[in-house]
Amino acid sequence: MFKLIFRTITLSIILIILTIVLAIWKGGEPFRWVGDKTVSIGRTIGKFGDMIDGMKETKRKAVKALKEMKETVMPKKDDSTEEEPKSKDAGIDKRKRPK
């Protein structure tokens, strides 16, 4: 457990030192580049989300149209007018009869 804590603290310190050295040596250009790429990725993700929303809306419209078409072609049967289907074995005594 102590090794994990020690390694985490050491890694944090090394990253902080590297960031400071990079900022002094190259200025803010690498950080600006990372920021620009992050913004670009954010825009791409936004466009992807809009595309998915459009697909979902198209799916809803297609399902609605399909249901309307199905109801037009095959109207629902009225349950109150239907009789219960009779089975083949209706009225037959299934008990074993002695021979």
N, C-alpha and C positions, 0 to 999 in steps of 0.2 A: 504494500500500500504506500509506504514511504517512497519507494522507487518511482511509482507512478506520479506522485505529487512532485517529487524532485525533478523528474523529467519534464513535466508540464511547465513548471516554473522556469526551468532552464530553456526550454523551447520558446517560451514567451519572451524571455530576456533577449535571446538571440534574434528573434523576429523584430523586436523593438530596435535593437542596435542596427540591424540590416536596413530597416526603414529609415532611420536617421542618417546612416551613411549614404544610402541611395538618394535621399532628399538633398544632402549637401553636395554630392558629386554630380548628379544630373539635373538638379532643380526639380520643378514640379511636373516635368514632361511625362515621366512614366505614370504618375498618378492621374494626370489628365487623360492619358491614353486608356488606362483602366476604367476611368469614369465614363469616357465616351463609349467604350465597348459595352459597359453595363447598361447605359441608356439605349444603345442599339439593341441589345438583347431584350430589354424591357419592351421596346416598341414591337419587336418581332413576336414576343409572347402575347402582346395585346392584339395584334392582327390575327394570330392563331385563335385566340379566344373568341374574337368576333366571327371568324369563319365557323367555329364549332357552334356558336349561337345560331348562326344562319342555317346550319345543317339541322339543328334541333327544330327550328321553326318550320323548315321545309318538311321534316318528318311528320310533324303534327298535322300540317296541311294535307299531306299524302294520306295519313291514317284517316283523317276526317272524310276526305273524298272517297276513300275505299269503303268506309262504313256506309256512306250515302249510296254508293253504287250497289253495295250488297243489299241494302234495304230496298232499293228500287227493283233489283232483279229477283230477289227472294224475299217477299214481304213476310213479316212475322205471322205465324199461325195463331189464331185465337184459341187459347187453352180451354175456354169454357165450352166450346162447341165440339171438342174432340172427345171421343169415347176412349176408355182405357183399352189398350190392345189386349186381346184374349190370347192366352198361351195355348199351345197345342195340347197340353195335358189338362185343360180345364174340364172338370166333371168326371175325371177318371179317378177311381179309388186306387191309391198306390199301396195299400196294405197287402201284405202277402196273404193269399187265400190257401187254406189247407186243401190238399189234393186227395 
